Amino acid sequence: MPFSIHHNVDHPVSLYAATKKANELMAHSYSSLYDIPTTGLRFFTVYGPWGRPDMAYFSFTKKILAKEPIDVFNYGKCQRGFTYIDDIVEGVIRTFDNIATPNSDWSSDKPDTGTSYAPYRIYNIGNNQPVELLRFIEVSEECPGIPAVKNMLPLQSGDVPATYANIDDLVNDVGFKPATSIENGIENFITWYRSYYKE
């Protein structure tokens, strides 16, 4: 921790992780076979307006506003590099002009998993400052001024206690740094949510 693009991820513990790795492997094959520059982007716990309604922060907001209990796994001790959508978009835009090129120092004796002999590159786009889930919930309570009713539960099978990104390569190559605090990001999301869903 934090997760680096240079770490080996050949032993995924969930189908979700396995599909992400498979996508990167197929992209690498195209880069190698057809000399097509490929950049893979690994997003870390994205949140914000227009996100996926099945994500925990959506559920938390909906249930807090309705004064219904929320399920809090690992007793709220999980840590995530929550990354606001505007910061994700900024990272994506910055990679557009940074076309992947072959790594001339790449060696199969000591392979670098983030680069290749082919025009292939992987970047983490995320927040490298982890936030505990209980803090995320606390801010989600403060914004509307409604306390959450918490159903504290153990860690789910296949989940991990912490995930956050090492973004050094993205910082060095394109000058990316996340700029949105959890306080501002959650406030923006809840404001949008209440307007969109007429809450």
Salt bridges, closest charged atoms under 4 A:
ASP10 OD1 - LYS21 NZ 3.35
GLU24 OE1 - ARG42 NH2 2.76
ASP54 OD2 - ARG52 NH2 2.81
GLU90 OE2 - ARG94 NE 2.62
ASP112 OD1 - HIS6 ND1 2.51
GLU138 OE1 - ARG135 NH1 2.27
GLU141 OE2 - LYS150 NZ 3.39
GLU142 OE2 - ARG135 NH1 3.66
ASP159 OD1 - ARG80 NH2 2.89
ASP169 OD1 - HIS6 NE2 3.06
ASP169 OD2 - ARG121 NH2 3.00
ASP173 OD2 - ARG121 NH2 3.15
GLU183 OE2 - ARG135 NH2 2.83
